[in-house]
């Protein structure tokens, strides 16, 4: 055998030795190393879970305080507006004549949803104005966009009364 053939056989043998060694030991070592790093990352996230839970509970308390400060309870804003109007009607002596279904408009450019609530109340001027003030300042339902006062007459009783149609708009 010549020296050249011995060198080629040596190189081929070393290449085969590296392939066999990779198959039996190196690949398993690399797989175990990647699995260990994944498990360490999971362990780190599990150790930080109590801190995250405490932080979320604190955020929940803050949000609850904000909701109670703005006098918003429950899930349905329409029901909340109706409850507030009913409680204010007892205080300011007026009647809720009509409460229409809210109108929603979605602006496609900014993807904002604008909801408009339309309702009509009947009563004295001072009570209606105080109700409007309370809706806009004390409660966070939105902005009063339009107010339409109508003086009407009941021809049976020959009495005049005041009706006010209110548009309350909220942008989400």
Order of alpha helices (4+ residues) and beta strands (2+ residues): alpha-alpha-alpha-beta-beta-beta-alpha-beta-beta
